[in-house]
Amino acid sequence: MASIDGLVVFVLALLCCSFTLSWSASVSHDERAIVINGERKLIISGSIHYPRSTPKMWPDLIRKAKEGGLNAIETYVFWNAHEPRRREYNFKGRLNLIRFLQTIQAEGLYAVLRIGPYVCAEWNYGGFPVWLRQLPGIQMRTDNNIFENEMQNFTTLIVDMIKQAGLLAPQGGPIIVAQIENEYGNIDGPYGDAGKRYIQWCANLAESFNAGVPWVMCQQNDAPQPMINTCNGFYCDNFTPNNAKSPKMWTENWTGWFKSWGGYHPIRPVEDIAFSVARFFQRQGTFQNYYMYHGGTNFGRSTGGPYITTSYDYDAPLDEYGNLRQPKWGHLKELHEALQSMDQALLYGDVQHTNHGNGVWSSIYSGQDIAPGCLLCNTNNKMDYTLSFNGLNYTLPAWSVSVLPDCMTEAHNTAKIRTQTSVMVAVQNQAEKEPDQLDWSWRPEIIKNTLHGRGASFSTNQLLEQLSTTLDVSDYLWYMTSVYLDPKGPNFTQFMTLRVNTTGHGLYAFVNEHFIGSQYATGTGSTFSFVFEGRARVKPGMNHITLLSSTVGLQTNFNAPLGDEPVVVDLKGMGKGHAWVNGHSIGRYWPNFTASSDGCNPCDYRGSFSSNKCNTGCGEPTQRRYHVPRSFLNDETNTLVLFEEFGGDPLQVWFETVMVGTICADLEEGNTMTLACQAGHTISSVTFASYGDAQGSCGNFTTGSCEASGVFDLVQQDHNMPLVLARLFLSCSRAGQE
């Protein structure tokens, strides 16, 4: 690694480059915060969903979250994954909830358990088992005895398992907060009084468990006591709980956004995330959770709608594979450290807010026997501001917050990034004896009849709702019918048009065993519909119409990539389908669905963020690389199977490892920054160094019109020497290699 002082904006190009919670604790809350053993706690949490990673990844993810300044991990519980068939349960492998919570405990972090059991989360059917739909008389998420009995059965099962494992804080476990239901307030209007009775029933159910920890309901303004209603969104500084005795809690601060097939790659600038967090704590919030801190992967068929990709990266501080996303991870880490250094003031101090005009505010937290702490805020989204405060001048960039733990020294400003930016690259598999191209075999895939999930078939006179018909055991459903055409009829012709109205995602059409066309819904909304029209050659007499898809199975063997970096498979040459590695489903793929070439504009972090504000990936496949966790791989031969719908070129498929490719950073004079390659990689060369007005972007800098001479030579001589720089560009290589 290199340690460099000075006024720095530099770039490093890399060739890839506890304690354990075990004490019994009383947990409650007052109007200010969550209270543990009689002391208020400032909670900075992050969401990591256990089914979206693997047990071997969990310790590293949680450890990196802790190193990033978090003191809690939040997760949903996924009902349909744990009870795929009624009264048949699965808590193995990636679904081992108890092991996940124990891993959190082993790292000395708190846990926040959102049982739901409706979770949304862009998860298949919102986490509800599809078999619920088949129960006669059921109405979901309302005052309906059939639904409530099933919900009570599952939530009781989860709470009992948690208690038996001793994972509640009063038992010495990590769980300090639990959640019942989820964002019901967003949709409860049409349910009327039945919805209100249902929410009261949920509150009563939660209290009946005697868990000994506070229960929350997010996005539920009328949450009954003693439930704490909480906020979800990009900003929650203006949120006020519905009860004066409840603390101000933020259960979902969206660190980015999910991706949809055919859509862009949305990002949320870290300056805006940090601004939202600092504003929340400035305005008396004391519990904040990032959704997501690690998004992970939608393995198998777990993706929900609409058109959600297999990647659930979410532009989170830890990327889909578990790498640090810099500068997001590092910048937030510094913010967390600054906030925690003044936690007593934030938790116990009285606050005085002062409006200085032009959107500029100062907040002083102070009290008897409490060291004061201050936050300065500029909410103007255009103009920087110099504020005279406590006899000193502070430069506040537009849309930023400065944290002054001692009301004098600026420990952090949300718009001033002082940590490295890492750009990741994918490097082709370098395993021993791995051929330049994979050797493929293929065969037609025999589609079994899976109607109702039992191999049954039946007749109908209309297109059916697919989940109800297949019980979600397959993505595919055949429709077959026959039409008799009288050759002597007045409308008979050799070619006719088949017209199908559908609200499904996609349709393939065959007439008399000849493929006549296909169509997939387009758009990014929550409802998809289209009209398919195809010209078909017909014959006198009986004609057979079949609707579904043409599929082929492809298989190849490969060697596990060298090293321990995350592994991906690049499926750029393929069409659409499903992939397995050694029998593990790595999810659906659709690399030939590209985003529009328009809609990606320069991103300005200043001003309110929305999910389509900072799009990237225009004109590119929404997702071409798919995560293959190393725990899915064998030491020797591995097998990749593709279930392909469209067809494609499998010779363009290859395996890669993901590692740091380039590092960039900005640094003000007088500050120090530590730069690091990825584990197992070292800085091997200096490619570019400048003190002046160098131009360009990360990995593509050029000298400007005003440059100091000799900087490049100085940096080449000693990577660790203190320098005053404008740009720096270094190379890294695998340890032991040059």
C-alpha positions in Angstrom: 0.0 0.0 0.0 1.0 3.6 -0.3 0.6 6.5 2.1 0.6 10.0 0.5 0.2 13.4 1.9 -0.8 16.7 0.2 -3.3 18.3 -2.1 -4.1 15.2 -4.1 -6.3 14.1 -6.9 -4.7 10.8 -8.0 -5.3 7.6 -9.8 -3.9 4.2 -9.3 -4.3 1.6 -12.1 -4.2 -1.8 -10.6 -3.6 -5.1 -12.4 -5.4 -6.5 -9.7 -4.7 -5.2 -7.4 -13.9 -9.1 18.4 -15.5 -9.3 20.4 -18.5 -11.6 20.5 -21.9 -10.5 21.7 -22.7 -13.1 24.4 -24.1 -11.1 27.2 -27.8 -10.9 28.2 -29.1 -7.4 27.5 -32.3 -5.6 28.2 -33.6 -3.7 25.1 -36.2 -1.0 25.1 -36.6 2.5 23.7 -37.5 6.0 24.7 -38.4 9.0 22.7 -34.8 9.5 21.6 -33.2 6.1 20.8 -33.0 2.3 21.2 -31.9 1.7 24.8 -29.6 -1.3 25.6 -28.9 -2.0 29.3 -30.1 1.4 30.2 -28.0 3.3 27.7 -29.1 4.9 24.4 -27.4 3.6 21.3 -26.6 5.2 18.0 -27.4 2.5 15.5 -25.8 2.5 12.1 -27.0 -0.7 10.3 -26.8 -2.2 6.8 -29.0 -4.8 5.0 -27.4 -8.1 3.9 -29.9 -10.7 2.7 -28.6 -14.2 3.6 -30.1 -16.0 0.5 -28.5 -13.6 -1.9 -25.0 -14.7 -0.9 -23.5 -18.0 0.4 -22.5 -19.1 3.9 -18.9 -19.0 3.0 -19.3 -15.3 2.0 -21.2 -14.3 5.2 -18.2 -13.8 7.5 -16.3 -11.7 5.0 -19.4 -9.5 4.2 -20.2 -9.0 7.9 -16.6 -8.3 8.8 -16.3 -5.7 6.0 -19.6 -4.1 7.2 -18.1 -3.8 10.7 -14.9 -2.4 9.4 -17.0 0.1 7.5 -18.4 1.5 10.7 -21.7 -0.4 11.1 -22.8 -1.8 14.4 -25.8 -3.8 13.2 -26.9 -6.0 10.3 -30.5 -6.0 9.1 -32.2 -8.8 7.1 -35.6 -9.9 5.9 -36.9 -13.5 6.4 -38.1 -15.1 3.2 -41.2 -17.1 3.7 -41.5 -18.8 0.3 -37.8 -19.9 0.4 -38.3 -21.5 3.8 -41.7 -23.0 3.2 -41.9 -23.7 -0.6 -44.6 -26.3 0.1 -47.1 -26.1 2.9 -45.6 -27.4 6.1 -42.4 -28.4 4.4 -39.5 -26.3 5.5 -36.0 -25.6 4.3 -33.3 -23.9 6.4 -30.2 -25.4 4.7 -27.3 -23.8 2.9 -28.0 -20.2 1.9 -31.3 -20.5 3.8 -29.6 -21.2 7.2 -31.0 -18.2 9.0 -29.7 -19.3 12.4 -26.2 -19.7 11.1 -26.4 -16.2 9.5 -27.5 -14.6 12.7 -24.8 -16.5 14.6 -22.2 -15.1 12.2 -23.4 -11.6 12.9 -23.1 -12.3 16.6 -19.6 -13.7 16.2 -18.5 -10.4 14.7 -19.9 -8.5 17.7 -22.7 -6.8 15.8 -26.3 -6.3 16.6 -29.0 -7.8 14.3 -32.3 -6.4 13.1 -34.7 -9.1 12.0 -37.5 -8.1 9.6 -39.8 -11.1 9.8 -42.6 -9.6 7.6 -43.5 -12.2 6.4 -44.3 -10.0 3.3 -41.0 -8.5 2.3 -41.2 -7.0 -1.2 -37.4 -6.8 -1.7 -37.8 -7.4 -5.4 -38.1 -11.0 -4.4 -40.3 -13.6 -6.1 -43.9 -12.9 -5.1 -42.8 -10.6 -2.4 -41.7 -13.6 -0.3 -45.2 -15.1 -0.1 -45.4 -18.9 -1.0 -47.5 -19.3 -4.1 -49.4 -22.1 -2.5 -51.2 -19.5 -0.4 -53.2 -18.6 -3.5 -54.7 -22.1 -3.6 -56.2 -22.0 -0.2 -60.0 -21.6 -0.6 -61.4 -18.3 0.7 -58.0 -16.7 1.3 -57.4 -12.9 1.0 -53.9 -11.9 1.7 -52.7 -9.0 3.9 -56.1 -8.2 5.3 -58.3 -9.3 8.1 -58.8 -12.8 6.8 -58.7 -15.8 9.2 -57.2 -18.2 6.6 -54.3 -15.8 5.7 -53.7 -14.8 9.4 -53.5 -18.4 10.5 -50.8 -19.2 7.9 -48.9 -16.0 8.7 -49.1 -16.8 12.4 -47.9 -20.3 11.8 -44.8 -19.1 10.0 -43.9 -16.2 12.2 -44.3 -18.4 15.3 -42.0 -20.9 13.7 -39.3 -18.3 13.1 -39.6 -16.7 16.6 -39.5 -20.2 18.2 -36.3 -21.1 16.2 -34.7 -17.8 17.3 -35.6 -18.4 20.9 -34.3 -22.0 20.8 -31.0 -20.7 19.4 -30.8 -18.0 22.1 -30.5 -15.2 19.5 -32.6 -12.5 21.1 -30.7 -9.9 23.0 -32.3 -10.7 26.4 -30.9 -14.3 25.8 -27.5 -13.0 25.0 -28.1 -12.9 21.3 -27.6 -10.2 18.7 -31.2 -9.3 17.9 -32.2 -5.9 19.3 -35.1 -5.0 17.0 -37.8 -7.0 15.1 -40.3 -6.1 12.4 -43.8 -7.3 11.6 -45.4 -6.7 8.2 -43.7 -4.5 5.7 -44.6 -1.2 4.0 -48.3 -2.0 4.4 -49.1 1.7 4.7 -48.2 2.1 1.0 -51.2 0.0 -0.1 -53.6 -0.2 2.8 -56.1 2.3 1.5 -58.3 -0.1 -0.5 -58.5 -2.5 2.4 -60.4 0.0 4.5 -61.5 -1.0 8.0 -60.4 -4.6 7.3 -56.9 -3.4 6.7 -56.9 -1.5 10.0 -58.1 -4.6 11.9 -55.3 -6.5 10.2 -52.6 -4.1 11.3 -53.9 -4.2 14.9 -53.9 -8.0 14.6 -50.2 -7.9 13.4 -49.3 -5.7 16.4 -51.0 -8.1 18.8 -49.3 -11.1 17.2 -45.9 -9.5 17.6 -46.5 -8.6 21.2 -47.7 -12.1 22.0 -44.2 -13.5 21.2 -42.7 -11.8 24.3 -39.5 -11.4 22.5 -38.1 -8.7 24.8 -37.1 -6.4 22.0 -38.9 -3.4 20.3 -41.0 -4.2 17.3 -41.2 -1.8 14.3 -43.6 -1.3 11.3 -42.1 0.5 8.4 -44.1 2.9 6.2 -47.1 2.6 8.6 -48.1 6.0 9.8 -51.0 4.5 11.9 -48.9 1.8 13.5 -50.6 0.9 16.8 -48.7 1.2 20.0 -46.3 -0.2 21.1 -45.1 -0.7 17.4 -42.6 2.0 16.3 -43.4 3.3 12.9 -40.3 3.9 10.8 -39.3 5.6 7.5 -38.1 4.2 4.2 -36.8 6.3 1.3 -33.9 8.3 -0.1 -34.3 10.9 2.6 -35.9 10.7 6.0 -34.7 13.9 7.8 -38.2 15.3 7.7 -39.8 12.1 9.1 -41.6 12.3 12.5 -42.8 9.2 14.4 -46.5 9.0 15.1 -45.9 8.9 18.8 -43.9 11.3 21.0 -42.5 8.3 22.9 -41.0 6.7 19.8 -37.5 7.3 18.5 -36.8 8.5 14.9 -35.8 5.4 12.9 -34.9 4.9 9.3 -35.2 1.3 8.2 -34.3 1.7 4.5 -31.9 4.3 3.2 -31.7 3.2 -0.5 -28.0 3.2 -1.5 -28.9 2.8 -5.1 -31.6 1.0 -7.0 -32.4 -2.4 -8.6 -31.9 -3.1 -12.3 -34.6 -4.4 -14.7 -33.9 -6.3 -17.9 -33.6 -3.8 -20.7 -33.0 -1.0 -18.3 -30.0 1.1 -17.2 -27.6 0.6 -14.4 -28.6 3.2 -11.8 -26.1 4.6 -9.4 -26.5 6.9 -6.3 -23.5 9.2 -5.7 -22.0 8.6 -2.2 -22.0 12.4 -1.6 -25.8 12.3 -1.7 -26.0 9.2 0.5 -23.7 10.7 3.1 -25.7 14.0 2.9 -28.9 12.1 3.6 -27.4 10.2 6.6 -25.8 13.3 8.2 -29.0 15.3 7.7 -31.0 12.5 9.4 -28.7 12.5 12.5 -28.6 16.3 12.5 -32.3 16.3 12.8 -32.4 14.0 15.8 -32.5 10.6 14.1 -30.7 7.8 16.0 -31.2 4.6 14.0 -30.3 4.4 10.3 -30.1 1.3 8.0 -28.7 1.1 4.5 -30.8 -0.8 2.0 -28.7 -2.4 0.7 -25.2 -2.6 2.2 -24.6 -5.7 0.2 -27.2 -6.6 -2.4 -25.9 -9.9 -3.7 -27.4 -12.2 -6.3 -30.8 -13.5 -7.1 -29.9 -17.1 -7.4 -32.3 -19.7 -8.9 -35.7 -18.2 -9.7 -35.9 -15.9 -6.7 -36.1 -12.6 -8.7 -39.4 -10.8 -8.4 -41.0 -8.4 -10.8 -41.0 -6.3 -12.8 -38.3 -7.8 -15.0 -35.7 -7.8 -12.1 -32.2 -8.9 -13.1 -30.3 -11.7 -11.5 -27.8 -9.2 -10.2 -29.1 -7.4 -7.1 -25.9 -5.3 -6.8 -28.0 -2.2 -5.8 -24.8 0.0 -6.1 -24.3 -0.9 -2.5 -21.1 -0.2 -0.5 -20.2 -3.9 -0.9 -20.7 -4.9 -4.5 -22.5 -8.0 -5.7 -19.4 -10.2 -5.2 -18.5 -8.7 -1.8 -15.7 -6.3 -3.0 -15.5 -2.9 -1.4 -17.2 -0.3 -3.7 -14.9 2.7 -3.4 -15.3 5.5 -2.6 -18.8 4.6 -1.3 -17.6 2.2 1.4 -14.7 4.4 2.6 -16.5 7.7 2.5 -19.4 6.3 4.6 -16.9 4.7 7.0 -15.4 8.1 7.7 -18.9 9.6 8.2 -19.8 6.8 10.6 -16.6 7.4 12.6 -17.3 11.1 12.9 -20.9 10.5 14.0 -20.0 7.9 16.5 -17.3 10.2 18.0 -20.1 12.5 19.1 -22.7 9.9 19.9 -23.2 11.1 23.5 -24.1 14.6 22.2 -26.5 13.2 19.6 -28.1 10.8 22.1 -28.3 12.9 25.2 -27.7 16.5 24.3 -30.3 19.2 23.8 -30.3 20.6 20.2 -30.3 24.2 19.0 -31.0 24.6 15.3 -30.1 28.0 13.7 -31.2 29.1 10.2 -28.4 31.2 8.6 -30.4 31.7 5.3 -29.9 30.4 1.8 -30.6 26.9 3.0 -27.7 26.9 5.5 -28.3 25.6 9.0 -26.2 24.9 12.1 -27.1 22.5 14.9 -25.5 22.4 18.3 -26.0 19.4 20.6 -25.0 20.1 24.2 -26.0 19.5 27.8 -24.7 19.3 31.3 -21.7 17.0 31.5 -21.9 16.4 27.7 -19.2 17.4 25.3 -20.9 19.5 22.7 -21.1 18.4 19.0 -22.1 20.3 16.0 -23.3 19.8 12.4 -23.3 22.5 9.7 -25.5 22.0 6.7 -25.9 23.6 3.2 -29.1 22.4 1.6 -28.7 24.7 -1.4 -28.2 22.5 -4.5 -26.3 25.1 -6.5 -24.2 27.4 -4.4 -21.3 26.8 -2.0 -21.4 28.8 1.2 -18.8 30.1 3.7 -20.2 30.1 7.2 -18.8 32.0 10.1 -19.4 29.7 13.1 -17.8 29.9 16.6 -15.3 32.4 15.3 -14.1 30.2 12.4 -15.0 30.1 8.7 -16.2 26.9 7.2 -16.6 26.3 3.5 -19.8 24.2 2.9 -20.1 22.9 -0.6 -23.6 22.8 -2.0 -25.8 19.9 -0.8 -23.4 18.9 2.0 -23.1 18.5 5.8 -20.0 19.1 7.9 -19.6 17.1 11.1 -17.7 18.9 13.9 -17.5 16.5 16.9 -16.0 19.2 19.1 -17.8 22.1 17.4 -14.5 23.3 16.1 -12.8 20.7 13.9 -14.4 19.5 10.7 -14.0 15.7 11.0 -16.0 15.1 7.8 -17.9 16.8 5.0 -20.3 14.7 3.0 -19.2 16.3 -0.3 -15.4 16.1 0.3 -14.3 12.6 -0.6 -11.0 11.7 1.0 -10.8 8.0 0.1 -9.8 6.1 -3.0 -12.1 5.3 -5.9 -11.6 1.7 -7.1 -12.7 0.6 -10.6 -13.2 -3.1 -10.9 -12.2 -5.1 -14.0 -13.0 -8.7 -15.1 -9.9 -10.8 -16.1 -10.3 -13.9 -18.2 -9.8 -17.3 -16.4 -6.1 -18.1 -16.1 -6.5 -21.6 -14.7 -3.9 -24.1 -15.7 -4.6 -26.0 -18.9 -7.7 -23.9 -19.5 -8.3 -23.7 -23.3 -8.9 -20.4 -25.1 -12.4 -21.5 -25.8 -14.8 -23.7 -23.9 -15.8 -27.0 -25.6 -19.6 -27.3 -25.8 -22.1 -30.1 -26.2 -25.8 -29.6 -26.7 -29.1 -31.3 -27.0 -32.8 -30.4 -27.3 -34.4 -30.0 -23.9 -37.4 -32.2 -23.2 -40.1 -30.0 -21.5 -42.1 -32.0 -19.0 -45.7 -31.2 -18.4 -45.8 -29.2 -15.1 -49.3 -27.9 -15.1 -50.4 -27.4 -11.4 -47.0 -28.7 -10.5 -48.3 -32.2 -10.7 -48.1 -33.2 -14.3 -51.8 -32.6 -14.9 -53.4 -31.1 -18.0 -56.8 -29.6 -18.6 -58.8 -27.6 -21.1 -59.6 -23.8 -21.0 -60.9 -21.3 -23.3 -58.6 -18.4 -22.3 -55.1 -17.5 -21.4 -54.5 -18.2 -17.7 -52.7 -16.5 -14.8 -49.4 -18.4 -14.9 -48.5 -18.5 -11.2 -51.9 -20.0 -10.4 -51.5 -22.6 -13.1 -48.0 -23.8 -12.5 -47.7 -23.0 -8.8 -44.5 -21.3 -9.7 -42.6 -24.6 -10.3 -41.6 -23.5 -13.8 -41.0 -20.3 -15.9 -42.7 -22.0 -18.8 -46.3 -22.9 -19.6 -47.6 -24.4 -22.9 -50.9 -23.4 -24.5 -52.1 -25.8 -27.2 -55.2 -25.6 -29.4 -56.5 -26.7 -32.7 -58.5 -24.8 -35.3 -60.4 -26.4 -38.2 -60.3 -24.4 -41.5 -62.8 -25.2 -44.2 -61.0 -24.8 -47.5 -64.3 -24.0 -49.2 -65.1 -21.2 -46.7 -65.2 -17.6 -47.9 -62.3 -16.5 -45.6 -59.9 -19.3 -46.3 -56.5 -18.3 -47.5 -53.0 -19.9 -47.5 -51.7 -17.3 -45.0 -53.5 -16.0 -41.9 -52.5 -13.8 -39.0 -52.4 -15.2 -35.5 -53.2 -12.4 -32.9 -52.6 -12.9 -29.1 -53.4 -10.4 -26.4 -51.4 -11.1 -23.3 -50.2 -9.5 -20.0 -47.3 -12.0 -19.7 -43.6 -11.2 -20.0 -43.1 -13.1 -23.2 -44.6 -15.4 -25.9 -43.4 -17.8 -28.6 -45.8 -18.9 -31.3 -45.8 -22.1 -33.4 -48.4 -23.0 -36.0 -48.3 -26.6 -37.3 -44.9 -27.1 -35.6 -43.4 -24.1 -37.5 -42.1 -21.2 -35.5 -43.8 -18.0 -36.6 -42.4 -15.4 -34.2 -41.8 -14.3 -30.6 -42.3 -11.1 -28.6 -41.4 -9.9 -25.1 -42.9 -7.0 -23.2 -40.9 -3.8 -23.1 -40.9 -1.0 -20.6 -39.9 -0.4 -17.0 -43.2 -0.1 -15.3 -44.9 -2.6 -13.0 -47.4 -3.9 -15.5 -46.5 -5.5 -18.8 -48.8 -6.3 -21.7 -48.5 -6.5 -25.5 -50.3 -7.8 -28.6 -48.5 -10.4 -30.6 -49.2 -10.8 -34.3 -47.6 -13.4 -36.6 -48.2 -14.4 -40.2 -48.7 -18.2 -40.4 -49.0 -20.6 -43.3 -52.2 -22.7 -42.7 -53.6 -25.8 -44.4 -57.1 -27.0 -45.1 -58.6 -29.0 -42.2 -57.1 -29.1 -38.7 -54.3 -26.6 -37.8 -52.4 -26.8 -34.5 -51.3 -23.7 -32.6 -48.8 -23.9 -29.8 -47.6 -21.0 -27.6 -44.4 -21.1 -25.5 -40.7 -21.2 -26.4 -38.0 -23.2 -28.2 -35.2 -24.2 -25.9 -31.9 -26.0 -26.1 -29.6 -27.3 -23.4 -25.8 -26.5 -23.6 -23.1 -28.0 -21.4 -19.4 -27.5 -21.0 -16.6 -28.3 -18.5 -14.1 -25.8 -17.2 -11.3 -25.5 -14.6 -11.8 -23.3 -11.5 -10.0 -19.9 -12.0 -6.8 -19.3 -10.0 -6.7 -17.1 -7.0 -9.5 -16.2 -4.5 -11.1 -13.3 -6.3 -14.8 -13.5 -7.1 -15.7 -15.5 -10.2 -18.2 -14.6 -12.9 -19.2 -16.1 -16.2 -19.5 -13.8 -19.2 -22.6 -14.8 -21.2 -22.4 -11.9 -23.7 -22.8 -14.2 -26.7 -26.0 -15.9 -25.4 -29.7 -14.9 -25.7 -32.0 -15.7 -22.8 -32.3 -18.6 -20.4 -31.2 -20.2 -17.1 -27.7 -21.2 -16.0 -26.3 -23.8 -13.6 -22.8 -24.5 -12.3 -22.2 -28.0 -10.8 -26.0 -28.2 -10.2 -26.2 -24.8 -8.5 -28.6 -22.4 -10.2 -26.8 -19.1 -10.7 -30.0 -17.6 -12.0 -31.7 -16.4 -15.1 -29.7 -14.7 -17.8 -30.7 -12.3 -20.7 -27.6 -10.6 -22.0 -29.0 -9.7 -25.4 -31.5 -7.3 -23.8 -29.8 -4.0 -24.0 -30.6 -0.6 -22.4 -31.6 2.3 -24.6 -28.7 4.3 -26.0 -30.3 7.5 -24.6 -30.9 8.5 -21.0 -27.4 8.5 -19.5 -26.4 12.1 -18.6 -23.6 13.5 -16.4 -24.5 12.9 -12.8 -24.6 15.8 -10.3 -24.9 14.6 -6.7 -26.4 18.0 -5.7 -30.2 18.1 -5.3 -32.8 15.5 -4.5 -32.1 12.0 -5.9 -34.5 9.8 -7.8 -33.9 6.3 -9.1 -33.5 7.5 -12.7 -31.3 10.5 -12.0 -27.9 8.9 -12.5 -28.2 6.2 -15.1 -25.2 4.4 -16.6 -24.9 1.6 -19.1 -26.7 3.1 -22.0 -26.7 0.9 -25.1 -25.1 -2.0 -23.1 -26.6 -5.3 -22.0 -28.4 -4.8 -18.7 -26.4 -7.8 -17.4 -23.8 -9.9 -19.2 -21.8 -11.3 -16.2 -23.2 -13.7 -13.7 -21.8 -14.5 -10.2 -20.4 -18.0 -9.6 -19.6 -18.2 -5.9 -16.4 -20.0 -5.3 -18.2 -22.4 -2.9 -20.1 -23.6 -6.0 -16.8 -24.7 -7.6 -14.8 -27.9 -7.5 -11.0 -27.9 -7.3 -10.8 -29.8 -10.5 -13.4 -30.1 -13.3 -16.6 -28.0 -13.2 -19.7 -28.2 -15.3 -21.7 -25.2 -16.7 -25.2 -25.9 -18.1 -27.2 -23.3 -20.0 -30.9 -23.7 -20.8 -31.1 -21.4 -23.8 -34.3 -20.0 -25.3 -33.2 -17.8 -28.1 -29.9 -19.4 -29.2 -26.6 -17.6 -29.3 -22.8 -18.1 -29.7 -21.5 -20.2 -26.8 -17.9 -19.7 -28.1 -18.2 -16.1 -26.7 -18.8 -17.5 -23.2 -15.9 -17.5 -20.7 -15.1 -17.4 -17.0 -13.5 -14.3 -15.4 -12.3 -13.1 -12.0 -13.2 -9.7 -10.7 -10.5 -7.5 -9.2 -9.5 -3.8 -8.7 -8.3 -2.3 -12.0 -7.9 1.4 -11.3 -7.8 3.6 -8.3 -8.6 7.4 -8.2 -8.7 9.8 -5.3 -8.9 13.5 -4.3 -7.2 14.8 -1.2 -6.8 18.3 0.3 -3.4 19.7 1.5 -2.5 18.6 5.0 -4.4 15.3 4.8 -3.2 11.7 4.6 -4.7 8.9 2.5 -3.8 5.2 2.6 -4.2 3.5 -0.8 -4.4 -0.3 -1.1 -4.6 -2.8 -3.9 -6.8 -5.8 -3.5 -5.6 -8.6 -1.2 -2.7 -10.5 -2.8 -1.8 -7.6 -5.1 0.9 -5.0 -4.8 1.7 -1.7 -6.5 4.2 -2.4 -9.3 4.6 0.8 -11.2 3.6 4.5 -11.4 1.9 5.3 -14.7 1.1 9.0 -14.3 1.8 11.7 -11.7 1.0 15.4 -11.8 0.9 18.5 -9.7 -1.1 21.0 -11.6 -4.3 21.1 -13.6 -4.3 17.7 -15.1 -7.3 16.8 -17.1 -9.5 13.7 -17.7 -11.1 11.1 -15.5 -10.1 8.0 -13.5 -7.7 5.9 -15.5 -7.5 8.5 -18.4 -5.7 11.5 -17.1 -3.5 13.9 -19.2 -1.3 16.7 -18.2 -2.8 20.2 -18.2 -1.5 23.6 -19.2 0.0 24.3 -15.7 2.2 21.5 -14.4 5.1 21.2 -11.9 8.1 19.4 -13.4 9.7 16.2 -12.1 6.7 14.9 -10.1 6.4 11.7 -12.1 10.1 10.8 -11.4 9.8 11.6 -7.7 6.8 9.3 -7.3 8.5 6.5 -9.3 11.4 6.6 -6.9 9.3 6.1 -3.7 5.6 5.3 -3.5 5.5 6.3 0.2 7.2 9.7 0.1 5.0 12.7 1.2 4.0 14.7 -1.9 1.8 17.5 -3.0 0.1 16.2 -6.0 -2.7 16.8 -8.5 -2.9 13.5 -10.2 -1.2 10.1 -9.6 -1.6 6.9 -11.6 -0.2 3.6 -10.3 -0.2 0.0 -11.5 -0.6 -3.1 -9.3 0.1 -6.7 -9.9 -0.5 -10.0 -8.2 1.9 -10.5 -5.3 5.1 -12.1 -6.5 4.5 -11.2 -10.2 5.7 -8.1 -12.1 
